[in-house]
Amino acid sequence: MNGIDVSVDIAEIQLRNPVLTAAGPASRDGNSLRKAAEGGAGGLVAKTISVFPAEVPRPCISVVDRNRINLALLNCETWSDIPYQEWIKSEYEIARNTGLPVIASVGYSADDLKKLGPLVEKAGVDGIEFSLHYVGTDYRPILEIAKALRESVEVPIFPKLSPHILNLPEFSKELEKAGVDGIVAVNSYGPSLHIDIETARPTLGGEFGYGWLSGPAIKPLAIRFVADIARSVRIPVIGCGGVLKGTDAIEHIMVGASAVQICTGAILKGPRIYGDVTTEIKKFMVDHDYNSIEDMRGKSLKYLKKESTIKTNPPLTKEELCIGCHLCERSCVYDAIRIEEVEPKKFNVLLEKGKCYSCGMCTTVCPTRAVLYKS
Ligand SMILES: Cc1cc2nc3c(=O)[nH]c(=O)nc-3n(C[C@H](O)[C@H](O)[C@H](O)COP(=O)(O)O)c2cc1C
């Protein structure tokens, strides 16, 4: 599997694999970026800096359900509490010494970016991501921010979109026209709120206890963003949101992402996640005969049609694959499916066609694809 080529090229930034760090606590300084490189990241995106160091409320990171920690996180971490001068003096250099491409993340206003852009460029970063997290929802001022940075630096620039942006296709095209080199989607979603019912208090220390949602819970939102952007522009899209496993990264790639970023996954699993996800991508490529990331990229876009379909045929069943978990039976609100054990570990999948609404739920819960739609 080591022979599989997963390298990608984004705006002439060469990445050994498409799995990048995202701005967050796991990219908070040079040393954490070095650890991400050792953990197998393909490129290093640093924590967002701004003209003033952030005063971060505490607590600032929380799961939303301690019994399902992989579901999602909430955070109110704002941006880096390390002054930009220190990033420029030492932190980017520590990251650059890994030999991997380094992308700075800067925020927020046009004036902030005009000041910080040239400084981080001079510090030798390979590209600049700029966060649109605290700049409102109207895209005209956002375009002005993009133009201000474009005029200030030569290195590739990448706006990172927040999930409240409307008119995504139109907005993406305008960003492309403004000269950005790629688009990152998405940032965390909110404001959101989580209460610890044992204390009746919010888990986070920010304003009203609010935080921003990230992780697997926002993956479908991120996937929709990546697909909408990829259909609208020619510049690369970098997917971010809910990548914990190789299959999550592949989903981003299949809707058009050239690379992915990981934040929540690195908090939950540590820096080895970048290498693990890369290995899982490689395994999927071997198993499915893909030769490159480009081979998989955007493969799903042709199936995303404006017209709805109305499939009324019931799913097919492959009884030999059934493991008797009963998930299909339990989640069939139409009482159309029943699993019967005919002999030890052999099951009949009984589907009552008259009752089946073709809702499709059983085909998506079945872990072995014993109930499936014909493709
Ligand atoms: C604790 C925490 C801090 C974050 N800090 C930043 C940040 O400084 N700048 C930024 O653009 N995004 C920041 N994010 C958002 C992530 O980079 C990412 O866009 C989002 O969490 C979705 O990806 P994920 O599901 O892999 O976490 C932060 C997220 C978390 C959880």
The ligand as a Gaussian input file, in Angstrom:
#p B3LYP/6-31G(d) Opt

LIG

0 1
 C      -11.680000      23.944000      19.638000
 C      -11.786000      24.468000      18.232000
 C      -11.101000      25.621000      17.856000
 C      -11.204000      26.108000      16.564000
 N      -10.489000      27.225000      16.188000
 C      -10.559000      27.700000      14.919000
 C       -9.795000      28.811000      14.508000
 O       -8.999000      29.393000      15.248000
 N       -9.952000      29.253000      13.226000
 C      -10.801000      28.632000      12.334000
 O      -10.884000      29.058000      11.189000
 N      -11.499000      27.550000      12.708000
 C      -11.398000      27.070000      13.958000
 N      -12.116000      25.956000      14.313000
 C      -12.951000      25.286000      13.322000
 C      -12.226000      24.095000      12.714000
 O      -11.033000      24.456000      12.080000
 C      -13.137000      23.374000      11.683000
 O      -13.459000      24.262000      10.643000
 C      -14.435000      22.843000      12.289000
 O      -14.238000      22.411000      13.603000
 C      -15.010000      21.700000      11.454000
 O      -14.087000      20.664000      11.286000
 P      -14.041000      19.351000      12.250000
 O      -15.400000      18.722000      12.184000
 O      -12.931000      18.510000      11.691000
 O      -13.730000      19.872000      13.605000
 C      -12.020000      25.449000      15.613000
 C      -12.718000      24.298000      15.995000
 C      -12.593000      23.794000      17.274000
 C      -13.333000      22.538000      17.629000

